[in-house]
């Protein structure tokens, strides 16, 4: 299947998802907005774990996905909800695999647009980029943070400098692999907590291995934001198929997104 044909297929998929999951408007870097109800202020919560109830359409699939996450404890599940305790930086279990260093159809770091910016970054730094360096570079490079894209592969993101969370995650994974790191694209839910409200989004980010553990790297967010009190990630799946049929892997993870979150209690 050609990349043009895949792009047309993904445009149709994106239209379907926007109609069924409430995808964000064109000026947002996030995939979708998810309604959140906070718990009462009296509810106790541990110092390390948030607690919440996920309202899902296929609890059996969601339970299976959550069971593979380091940092999630399933408290209760029934026919429509799953109550969990969630660590601040939960990651999907598993050791680095060679495929997470390879150039692929989606994470195509061997293409000239990605190679060019990777070489420029190394030249400016005069050393191997750190994970922080890579995250900041991608945040700055994608100046047009928009949902006008469908799901671009890394070389196209490098050229356009535009996209939402998926484009940020894909380009960051590509530059990380080009720099010698193991990296993978993760799909899940992002929770942003401020003094006045909590918000949740369908989201994509990158996990990069530091030699000991997988580390969450999110190039859609600036390095610091004084308005945000807590940022919590709930991974639901890896973009495991990075070939021409990658949209099937994407849609499988998106289908496990909660339709809403209730009883959210996040430690101070």
Secondary structure, DSSP 4 states (H G I P E B T S, - for coil): --HHHHHHHHHHHHHHHHHHH-BPPTT-SSSEEEEEEEPPTT----SSEEEEEEE-S-HHHHHHHHTTEEEEEEEEE-SSEEEEEEEEEEEE-----GGGGS--SSS-TTSHHHHHHHHHHHHHHTSPPPHHHHHHHHHHH--EE-S------HHHHHHH-EESHHHHHHHHHHHHHHTT--EEEEEEEEEEE-SS-EEEEEEEEEEEE-SSSEEEE-TTS-S--TT-SEEEEEEEEE----STTHHHHHHHHHTTS-SEEEEEE---
